[in-house]
């Protein structure tokens, strides 16, 4: 597959990702968490990044996103921007 569609939540600290994972486990929607906690402007759109291909995102983010199954949420992914929680949409 040459492109995927994903959402993410960007935070400053790894412990924040752990807190978000607990909220997801408790049934809070990924989109709601992105709107409330993400420091990326995409948070206001539920964390949506739209479709992207290889070479468009920083390497650790891209590697993690492309490794996910549709509907799966990543563990913490560290980049130079902070810590991401990534959900693959398609």
Secondary structure, DSSP 4 states (H G I P E B T S, - for coil): --EEEEEEEEESSHHHHHHHHHHHHTT--HHHHHHHH--SGGGGGTTEEEEEETTSS-HHHHHHHHHSPTT-B---EEETTEEEEEEE--
